[in-house]
Amino acid sequence: MKKLAGLVLSILLAITAITGCITTNIKGFTDLDYSGYKLKRVVVRAPNTGFTFGERLATSMTEEFNKNGIYVASFLAMLPPTREWTNEEVAKE
């Protein structure tokens, strides 16, 4: 009986997750003045990804931009933290 209940719950969660994605609607707008514009410089930032993954993502993005002749600046190099935080202080906030 527990296996059946777990199976039913799993199916319901899967259906809920799938139908929740169906209603996503994205619109994009293009500024025609920038048609064909080539980027020369970008800033790379990977928020809310965790330090290790964020660093790997930023490094990978930097390599890809550099292959295409685009200069990349690090967000943290441009705007460094203003103070040091311990894990305990972050948990309090």
Summary of the structure (lengths in Angstrom):
residues: 93
radius of gyration: 21.7
end to end distance: 44.2
largest distance: 63.7
contacts: 148
relative contact order: 0.09
helix: 55%
strand: 9%
